[in-house]
């Protein structure tokens, strides 16, 4: 695999099949099935069932979040009962599922509970996040 997350010819020759073709015709590495299942198991926080999970749409975004050394957050929200996952912070969502991690640490199924923090924000995301930070994180820092 080259440095931008794309697969090179040697990866396929070496039997690597944990890749998916991206929109640019390149291939992107996919996260471990168990880690993807862990993310999928959090959909109940948005009152969604696991049937809302669409592998074609959601696996590439979740894999980017779990594997990237730059992306430390991912958001999920429901639009008319359909799940949307995004690395970009959405605007004006009533309920927002968030996933946060330190992108410098590798996530595996044995450490995902410790490295990935998740919860639900209600109302405007910035206000909810500030309330969460002031109520939970600031007292721990002081």
Secondary structure by P-SEA (a helix, b strand, c coil): ccccccccaaaaaacccccccccccbbbbbccaaaaaaaaaaccccccccccccccccaaaaaaaaccccccbbbbbbcccbbbbcccccccccbbbbbbcccccccccccccccbbbbbbcccaaaaaaaaaaaccccccc
